[in-house]
């Protein structure tokens, strides 16, 4: 199983090399990521794709440490938080 960081790196690399993939990723990130990786994101999990340019940069802040009861239960069972249950 790949980590979240490995999946993100793979997607970013492919988007840098494949213009068609990049366009699909920008237009429909969830469907494109799921089709590329075979993974299923949980319902309610939002995926955002941002393109940087010479005059537009993005800073990604880490998630806040506050988790819902459902997330805590999911993690306590040894599951990851960004994939649907059973996908980790």
N, C-alpha and C positions, 0 to 999 in steps of 0.2 A: 504494500500500500504506500502510495506517495504521500508526502506531507503537503500541507497547504502551500508552503513556500516553494516546494518542487513543482507543484501544479501551476502556480502563478508564474514561475520562471519559464516553464515549458510554453505556456500560453503567450507570454510576452515575446519569447524568442520566435515562435511561429508567426505571430502577428508582425514582427519586424521583417520576416522573410517572405511572407505570403500576403499580398495586397487583398486578394479575395477573402481570405480568412479574416484579415483585419477588419474589412468592411462588415462582414457577418457578425464579428465579435462586437463591434460598435453598435450595430443595429439591434442585435438580440443576444446580449451576453450570456444569459442563462442557457438558452437552447444551444448556442455554439459551444460553450464549455462542456455541457453534458454530452453533446454529440462527439466532441473531440476526445474526451476522457472516458466516457462510459459511466461516469459518476452521476448520481442524482442528488441535487441540492434539496434540502428540506423545504417544505412549504413555508412561506413567510420569510425565507432567506433571500435577501436582496443582493444582487451583484451589480456593481457599477464599474464601467470602463471609462477612463478618462484619457484623452490624448494630449500629450504635451507638445508644445511648439517652442520656437525660439523666444517667444514673448509670453508664454503661458506655462506655468509649472504647478505641480500639485504636491502637497505634503499629506501623507497618510498617517493619521494618528492611531495609536493602538487602541483597542477596545477598552472601555472602562471596566474596572474589575468587578463591577456589580453584575451578577448573573441572576436570572430568574430561577425559581424552584425547579422548573422543568430542565433548564440547562445544567443546574447543579446535579440533578438526578442522572442526566445523560452522561455527564463527565464522570461522576462517581462510579458508573458502570464500566468505565474504561473506554468510553467512546469519544470520538472527536466532536467538536462543536459545529463544524461547517458542512458536514455531510448529513444526509438523512440517516436515521437510525438503521443499522444493518449494513450501511455502506462503508463504515470505518474499518 
